[in-house]
Amino acid sequence: MMYIHKVTNMLHEVSGDILLSDAQAIAHGLAANDPTDQGLALALHKDYPAMHKDYHHWCHTQQRKPGDAWIWGSADGKRIVNLITQEGGYGQGARPGKASTKSVNAALRSLKKIIEKEQLRSVAVPKLATGVGGLSWDEVRPLIENQLGELDIPVYVYADFIPGRKAKEPA
């Protein structure tokens, strides 16, 4: 099923593969020191191995906490915003913890600051923290609407993941 649901003036729910987005930046949630071995984090790791290495370096410069965010740019101009939505696994072999609405909300505030500082023209976000993070979409959707709904740029919320299918992103 392909649909576009306009939530606010510039916040659009779309169906498709976020990796095929035309947005200037893709934001995604993960934990500090995340092994990036699942979901969107794994796909981004495979597409941008340098980002994975740089992300772990950033995490090791100081102990990162939920709510922190870091933007990375590829040689082809794609920007990836790494949002720490979960407690990190800092010990040897430690796994990331579950997300909380508090950490997702703080990460979205950080994303909003990055959007404004970097003057991003558009951003795509998945259903943050609803996979590995363990939250429900009913908990996360209002946080995205509250933090990003009034931005003056298109924000594409990938509510339905359809691998290999490009979403219809309104201008």
Wavefront OBJ file of the C-alpha trace (Angstrom):
o trace
v 0.000 0.000 0.000
v 1.439 3.354 -1.019
v 0.118 6.479 0.627
v 1.107 9.944 1.697
v -0.576 11.414 4.720
v 0.002 15.110 5.383
v 0.339 15.555 9.144
v 1.213 19.279 9.295
v 2.323 21.800 6.725
v 5.752 20.233 6.258
v 5.564 16.880 8.078
v 4.650 14.038 5.714
v 4.151 10.344 6.446
v 5.320 8.252 3.510
v 5.742 4.597 2.595
v 8.910 3.267 1.014
v 12.612 2.695 1.544
v 14.241 5.533 3.497
v 17.598 4.712 1.883
v 16.108 5.871 -1.438
v 14.956 9.203 -0.002
v 15.757 12.437 -1.820
v 15.928 14.256 1.531
v 19.177 16.084 2.202
v 19.593 14.181 5.476
v 18.453 10.884 6.952
v 18.118 10.699 10.733
v 18.066 7.417 12.617
v 18.179 6.228 16.199
v 20.786 4.063 17.861
v 22.795 3.704 21.053
v 26.241 5.014 21.834
v 28.761 2.373 20.747
v 25.944 0.578 18.944
v 27.208 -2.445 16.989
v 24.877 -1.347 14.135
v 24.047 -4.936 13.310
v 20.277 -4.566 12.903
v 17.713 -2.580 10.943
v 18.402 0.820 9.423
v 21.645 1.222 11.387
v 23.003 -1.933 9.695
v 21.941 -0.723 6.232
v 23.604 2.670 6.814
v 26.723 0.915 8.145
v 26.923 -1.123 4.931
v 26.319 1.906 2.687
v 28.622 4.243 4.639
v 31.352 2.240 6.421
v 33.348 5.431 7.054
v 30.396 6.839 9.000
v 30.361 3.777 11.242
v 34.037 4.248 12.059
v 33.647 8.005 12.598
v 30.560 7.466 14.780
v 32.447 5.144 17.103
v 35.313 7.623 17.287
v 32.811 10.365 18.229
v 31.327 8.101 20.918
v 34.766 7.451 22.378
v 35.719 11.146 22.617
v 33.441 11.323 25.673
v 30.717 9.122 27.073
v 27.647 9.918 24.963
v 24.189 9.778 26.454
v 20.626 9.419 25.175
v 19.516 12.646 23.552
v 22.898 13.401 21.986
v 23.109 13.676 18.198
v 25.879 13.814 15.613
v 25.741 14.649 11.913
v 27.988 13.037 9.322
v 28.379 13.894 5.644
v 29.315 11.554 2.808
v 31.420 12.428 -0.217
v 28.253 12.358 -2.359
v 26.586 15.011 -0.176
v 24.188 12.784 1.798
v 23.985 13.732 5.476
v 23.228 11.186 8.197
v 22.120 12.317 11.649
v 22.829 9.742 14.332
v 20.388 10.183 17.223
v 21.173 8.459 20.488
v 17.755 7.157 21.478
v 18.919 4.257 23.652
v 21.309 3.656 26.516
v 24.639 2.497 25.141
v 26.536 -0.655 25.815
v 29.879 0.564 27.083
v 31.257 -2.696 28.460
v 32.968 -5.364 26.354
v 30.218 -7.225 24.501
v 27.487 -5.076 26.076
v 24.306 -4.643 24.026
v 22.297 -1.437 23.682
v 19.376 -0.987 26.044
v 15.799 -0.113 25.158
v 14.756 3.417 24.235
v 12.557 5.662 26.347
v 10.203 8.410 25.236
v 12.353 10.824 27.248
v 15.499 9.886 25.297
v 13.695 9.974 21.929
v 12.235 13.396 22.706
v 15.670 14.723 23.731
v 17.221 13.268 20.548
v 14.522 14.925 18.430
v 15.285 18.274 20.120
v 18.944 17.733 19.203
v 17.921 16.904 15.625
v 15.905 20.122 15.426
v 18.980 22.114 16.552
v 21.131 20.378 13.934
v 18.560 21.091 11.209
v 18.582 24.765 12.118
v 22.366 25.076 12.587
v 23.233 23.175 9.385
v 20.371 24.831 7.462
v 19.195 21.495 6.146
v 16.588 21.737 3.393
v 14.834 18.407 4.081
v 15.134 15.398 6.370
v 13.815 11.836 6.419
v 13.205 9.942 9.659
v 12.039 6.376 10.291
v 9.674 5.269 13.038
v 12.406 6.036 15.578
v 13.068 3.551 18.377
v 10.165 1.279 17.422
v 12.317 -1.645 16.319
v 15.337 -2.457 18.454
v 14.407 0.471 20.728
v 11.211 -1.295 21.786
v 8.795 1.669 21.796
v 5.411 1.704 20.078
v 4.659 3.991 17.140
v 1.761 5.432 19.167
v 4.341 6.657 21.710
v 6.817 8.010 19.166
v 4.576 9.639 16.550
v 3.436 12.515 18.835
v 7.051 13.230 19.794
v 8.020 13.624 16.127
v 4.974 15.791 15.463
v 5.738 17.997 18.481
v 9.461 18.454 17.829
v 9.570 18.576 14.012
v 6.036 19.426 12.920
v 6.484 23.186 12.775
v 9.790 23.257 10.897
v 9.806 25.173 7.619
v 11.382 22.293 5.709
v 9.912 19.019 4.475
v 10.227 16.240 7.045
v 9.471 12.802 5.598
v 8.406 10.280 8.212
v 8.852 6.758 6.850
v 5.897 5.154 8.606
v 5.817 2.060 6.397
v 9.071 0.455 5.264
v 8.860 -1.082 1.794
v 12.330 -2.349 0.777
v 13.523 -1.150 -2.621
v 10.531 1.153 -3.228
v 11.058 4.893 -3.554
v 8.464 6.885 -1.587
v 6.524 9.749 -3.108
v 7.997 12.633 -1.143
v 6.013 15.848 -1.649
v 8.022 19.025 -2.204
l 1 2 3 4 5 6 7 8 9 10 11 12 13 14 15 16 17 18 19 20 21 22 23 24 25 26 27 28 29 30 31 32 33 34 35 36 37 38 39 40 41 42 43 44 45 46 47 48 49 50 51 52 53 54 55 56 57 58 59 60 61 62 63 64 65 66 67 68 69 70 71 72 73 74 75 76 77 78 79 80 81 82 83 84 85 86 87 88 89 90 91 92 93 94 95 96 97 98 99 100 101 102 103 104 105 106 107 108 109 110 111 112 113 114 115 116 117 118 119 120 121 122 123 124 125 126 127 128 129 130 131 132 133 134 135 136 137 138 139 140 141 142 143 144 145 146 147 148 149 150 151 152 153 154 155 156 157 158 159 160 161 162 163 164 165 166 167 168 169 170 171
